[in-house]
Amino acid sequence: MKTGQVMQQFGIKRDTLRFYTEQGLLQPQLIDGNYHWSAEEINNLENILSLRQLGLSVKAIIRIKELHDTKCGSLEQLEENKQVILDEISDRKKQILLFQEQKDNLENLLKQIEEKLQDF
């Protein structure tokens, strides 16, 4: 499958494919200056997109792929995958707290503006 076909099938941009390739997550064959996507690479892309849909960072996906490639099916792989997921959860909790703080600050600012508007 050619790059344009992959882009159309998955509704993604060329830059996205390039980024995943540069990160080592995908390894399409380069033939005559064009990338050709095997069924295995399409499957890898589907897995990446599924993990991104879950909210995993590219960093986490890279680590999961490394573990899959080097320790597939082992107890160590499962334990390390668990830690990757726990780290992602921790990151999301921090983001939620930050967003909540920003929301509170915006609401306070809005309240101040509304109070000033009442003075007019």
C-alpha positions as CSV (number, residue, x, y, z in Angstrom):
1,M,0.0,0.0,0.0
2,K,1.3,3.5,-0.8
3,T,1.5,6.4,1.6
4,G,-1.5,8.2,0.0
5,Q,-3.7,5.1,0.4
6,V,-2.6,4.8,4.1
7,M,-3.4,8.5,4.7
8,Q,-6.8,8.1,3.1
9,Q,-7.7,4.8,4.9
10,F,-6.9,6.2,8.3
11,G,-7.7,9.8,7.8
12,I,-4.2,11.0,8.9
13,K,-1.7,13.4,7.5
14,R,1.6,12.6,5.9
15,D,3.4,14.5,8.8
16,T,1.8,12.0,11.2
17,L,3.2,9.0,9.3
18,R,6.6,10.8,9.0
19,F,6.6,11.5,12.7
20,Y,5.8,7.9,13.7
21,T,8.4,6.7,11.3
22,E,11.1,9.1,12.6
23,Q,10.3,7.9,16.2
24,G,10.9,4.3,15.1
25,L,7.3,3.2,15.6
26,L,6.8,2.4,11.9
27,Q,9.3,1.1,9.4
28,P,7.7,1.1,5.9
29,Q,9.9,-0.2,3.0
30,L,11.5,2.5,0.9
31,I,11.4,1.4,-2.8
32,D,12.4,3.8,-5.6
33,G,12.0,6.8,-3.3
34,N,8.5,5.9,-2.2
35,Y,7.3,4.2,1.0
36,H,5.4,1.0,0.7
37,W,3.3,-0.2,3.7
38,S,3.1,-3.9,4.4
39,A,0.2,-5.5,6.2
40,E,2.5,-5.7,9.3
41,E,3.1,-2.0,9.2
42,I,-0.6,-1.3,8.7
43,N,-1.3,-3.4,11.8
44,N,1.4,-1.5,13.7
45,L,-0.2,1.8,12.6
46,E,-3.6,0.5,13.8
47,N,-2.1,-0.3,17.2
48,I,-0.4,3.1,17.5
49,L,-3.7,4.9,16.6
50,S,-5.6,2.7,19.1
51,L,-3.1,3.5,21.9
52,R,-3.2,7.2,21.0
53,Q,-7.0,7.0,21.1
54,L,-6.7,5.7,24.7
55,G,-4.7,8.8,25.4
56,L,-1.2,7.3,25.7
57,S,1.7,9.6,24.8
58,V,4.0,8.8,22.0
59,K,6.8,8.3,24.6
60,A,4.6,5.6,26.3
61,I,3.9,3.9,23.0
62,I,7.6,3.8,22.1
63,R,8.3,2.2,25.4
64,I,5.5,-0.4,25.0
65,K,6.8,-1.2,21.5
66,E,10.3,-1.6,22.8
67,L,9.0,-4.0,25.4
68,H,7.0,-5.9,22.9
69,D,10.0,-6.2,20.5
70,T,12.4,-7.3,23.2
71,K,10.4,-9.1,25.9
72,C,7.2,-10.2,24.3
73,G,4.9,-12.3,26.5
74,S,7.2,-12.1,29.5
75,L,6.3,-11.2,33.1
76,E,8.8,-8.4,32.8
77,Q,7.0,-7.0,29.8
78,L,3.7,-7.0,31.7
79,E,5.2,-5.4,34.8
80,E,6.9,-2.7,32.7
81,N,3.7,-2.1,30.7
82,K,1.8,-1.7,33.9
83,Q,4.3,0.9,35.1
84,V,4.0,2.8,31.8
85,I,0.3,2.9,32.2
86,L,0.6,4.0,35.9
87,D,2.9,6.8,34.8
88,E,0.4,7.9,32.1
89,I,-2.3,8.0,34.7
90,S,-0.2,10.0,37.1
91,D,0.6,12.5,34.3
92,R,-3.2,12.8,33.5
93,K,-3.9,13.5,37.2
94,K,-1.4,16.3,37.2
95,Q,-2.9,17.7,34.0
96,I,-6.4,17.6,35.5
97,L,-5.2,19.5,38.6
98,L,-3.5,22.1,36.4
99,F,-6.6,22.5,34.3
100,Q,-8.8,22.8,37.4
101,E,-6.5,25.5,38.7
102,Q,-6.6,27.3,35.4
103,K,-10.4,27.0,35.3
104,D,-10.7,28.4,38.9
105,N,-8.4,31.3,38.0
106,L,-10.5,32.1,34.9
107,E,-13.7,31.9,36.9
108,N,-12.2,34.4,39.5
109,L,-11.2,36.7,36.7
110,L,-14.7,36.5,35.2
111,K,-16.2,37.3,38.6
112,Q,-14.0,40.4,38.9
113,I,-15.0,41.6,35.5
114,E,-18.7,41.0,36.2
115,E,-18.3,43.0,39.5
116,K,-16.7,45.9,37.6
117,L,-19.5,45.8,35.0
118,Q,-22.1,46.2,37.7
119,D,-20.4,49.5,38.7
120,F,-21.2,51.0,35.3
